Every structure is written in structure tokens, then in C-alpha cells.
Amino acid sequence: MALAINDLNVPQRLLLGPGPSAVHPRVLRTMSTALVGYLDPEWLSLMDEEQALLRAVFQTKNTMTFPMSGTGSAGMETAFCNFVEPGDTVVIGCNGYFSERMCEMAKLYGANVKRIEKPWGGVFTPAEIETALAENKPVKILALIHAETSTGALQPLEGMAEVVHRHGALFLIDCVTSLSGVPLNIDGWGIDVAFSASQKCLGCPPGLSPFTVGDQAREALYRRKNRVPNWYLDLTMIEKYWNKERVYHHTPSTTLHYGFREGLRLVLEEGLEDRWFRHQAIAEYLWDKMATLGLKLFVPRENRLPSLSTICVPDGVDDAAVRTRLREAYNIDIAGGFGPLKGKIWRVGLMGFSSRRENVTLLSEALREILHGKI
Ligand SMILES: Cc1ncc(COP(=O)(O)O)c(C=O)c1O
């Protein structure tokens, strides 16, 4: 008997959660382009273009710069499986959910993980990093989350690398929720290893993790005593496909790369600084709107992330019921908190193509109606 499965009929949700964000129509259109093989000359040119675009977006000259296959977590795992050797000390700033994931991965690859802690929503100062590095000598890697999507806090990074490098460590960052939405300068800020994700401020579908490695880190990779203990994410092999050698490693997702190239083109057409400014301005519009509704923001203004805002759920309001109503009656998708923030915050993402004034107006009006109607 034939299976009676209907045509796919997904509603047009307004994606204002922590990602995926709305995909730009030009990216979607480009993704319907016919496929070519992974060693086709047309494809090889596309790879070079993608790398040039990505270097510009990361603001780096690093040769080892390309999108890894997989989501942001694949980027995170790439960072730890390639740069951690068993017994290495890795200091991780723990102030939210994604730093916990970093700790788990670093441990899986044999790191001696030293946690430095802040309450969820807090950020670290260079002096705190300095103390942690001095107390745990020698440190191989200092890892921080630039934009903590679980809390809405933006970790300042300028000036950190000087401290990290003075202690002989590599500076590794997660810029999943910041790349192209928040100022970030890989070379200018001395970052050695960074990974991001395609589905946040870059406005592409999930599935690629932009990755970049500086010279010091690359040298450390090639000095490893043992092979990278992960075949799929081994940068020494993947590099040979992205550089002039063009040695096959695994079949890339042609369609995702088409879309990603277009997404990067859009970022540079807009201009990095204008894009950062847009993300900041639209977030501030949201913050003002929330204030008029009497809603408080979870993170103090000086550490607030523009791409992901966290709004305190007022006393007596059912967090999940509001989100359900937003989805069912307004087609708007936002997220709740998790871990210690479960039930306490709403997470609103204004990233990439979702970062538009009309989206904020709509969300604020919907929230006003729901809260005044008491759901
Ligand atoms: C800061 C941060 N790091 C890592 C990840 C993991 O990325 P993914 O869900 O794309 O694997 C996320 C996902 O939201 C994130 O926000």
C-alpha cells in the first residue's frame, strides 16, 4: 500500500529565535542552481571565491580559512579535536550553556580542563583571564564564547589576546552568534582559532561552520605528536582539499555552499560596519519597545548582545504559553531559556535577514496584545 504522505506544507514562520534565522531570498534562489562535481573547475573557482569572501568577513589573512561541513557544533569539535592533545591544559570561560559544551568536547579529546566561572549572563575581564592563565601554567588554549546565545551576553575580546599570548597560549573563540552581526576582527584582535555557523547572522541555512586558523595555531597543529583523533574533522586533510592540492576528502554539500557564497556576498555588499550598525540599531529598537511594554532585559546594557536579546519573563506570566500563542496566532518563533534560565527569559534573535525593523514592530505588537489579553 502506498504511503499517504502529503506535499510538504510548512508555514512561513517569522524566525526571531536563536537560529536558524530567516534566510535571505537571494540565498534561497541561489540554492536552486544545478549541481556540479566536487572537482569541476567551476566548483574549484567557487571554493576560492568562498574563501576570499570568508577571509574578508572574518577580517583575516589566514590561509587556513574555510567553512567546515556541519553546524556550529562541528566547528566547535574541529577546534578541540585538532588543537588539543591528551594532557594539554585548556582554560575555558564558563558563563552559559555553550561553554559547557566546549568543556565536554575538550575533555573528550583528553584535555585537562580548567574552568573559570561566572554566573550565566556575566562576562570575563582580561585581569580574570590573566589570573587563570598564571594559576594553571602551562596553558595550551584559552577558550571563550564571544556571543553566548543562552544568555544574551557579549564577551569583550579586544585586548584579551595580548594577555593570552603573553602566557604562551592559543586564543580560541566561538563566534557562532556574532560573525557579521557584531564587530569582530580576527587578525586585529589576535585570535588564533575561531568557528562560527551559517544559520545565524550570516542569514544562510544551517549546515556549514566557517572556520579560521592563524599561523601559530597551524604550526601547533602540524607539531602534534599524534594524529588528529577525528577523521572527518581533521584540518590537515581538509586543508588539502581547500588549498591548491585539491585532494578529495569528503563530498561537500554543493547546494549549501552555493547559498553560503551568496550569503557572504550579501554581507560584503552591505559592508561589515553597516551590517554591525544595523544589528545594533535594530536591537536597540527592540530594547526600547520592550521598555514601553514594561519588560526588562536580562543582561546589563554594557554587555548586551545585539544579535540575541534576553527578555525577563514577568512574574505570573507563563513563558511557554506566550511562546505558543506567538507561534499559533502570529506565526512568530522566539525561544525560551534553558538551564538556570528556564522559564525566566525569552530569547529573541535579530540576526541577518531577521534583523529588520518591521519584525521588531510586529513582535512588540504581538507581545503587547498577548500580555494585555493575559494570553
Ligand atoms: C554560541 C553557540 N555555540 C555553538 C552552537 C552550536 O551550533 P549548532 O547548533 O549549529 O551546532 C550554538 C548554537 O546555537 C551557539 O549558539
The ligand as an SDF file (V2000), in Angstrom:
LIG
                    3D

 16 16  0  0  0  0  0  0  0  0999 V2000
   27.2930   30.1040   20.8640 C   0  0  0  0  0  0  0  0  0  0  0  0
   26.9680   28.8290   20.1900 C   0  0  0  0  0  0  0  0  0  0  0  0
   27.9150   27.9010   20.0140 N   0  0  0  0  0  0  0  0  0  0  0  0
   27.6710   26.7310   19.4130 C   0  0  0  0  0  0  0  0  0  0  0  0
   26.4170   26.4270   18.9320 C   0  0  0  0  0  0  0  0  0  0  0  0
   26.1670   25.1170   18.2800 C   0  0  0  0  0  0  0  0  0  0  0  0
   25.7980   25.3150   16.9600 O   0  0  0  0  0  0  0  0  0  0  0  0
   24.8430   24.2990   16.1550 P   0  0  0  0  0  0  0  0  0  0  0  0
   23.5440   24.2240   16.8760 O   0  0  0  0  0  0  0  0  0  0  0  0
   24.7640   24.9750   14.8090 O   0  0  0  0  0  0  0  0  0  0  0  0
   25.5570   23.0100   16.1090 O   0  0  0  0  0  0  0  0  0  0  0  0
   25.3860   27.3520   19.0750 C   0  0  0  0  0  0  0  0  0  0  0  0
   24.0280   27.0680   18.5950 C   0  0  0  0  0  0  0  0  0  0  0  0
   23.1060   27.8010   18.7690 O   0  0  0  0  0  0  0  0  0  0  0  0
   25.6660   28.5770   19.7080 C   0  0  0  0  0  0  0  0  0  0  0  0
   24.7150   29.4960   19.8680 O   0  0  0  0  0  0  0  0  0  0  0  0
  1  2  1  0
  2  3  1  0
  2 15  2  0
  3  4  2  0
  4  5  1  0
  5  6  1  0
  5 12  2  0
  6  7  1  0
  7  8  1  0
  8  9  2  0
  8 10  1  0
  8 11  1  0
 12 13  1  0
 12 15  1  0
 13 14  2  0
 15 16  1  0
M  END
$$$$
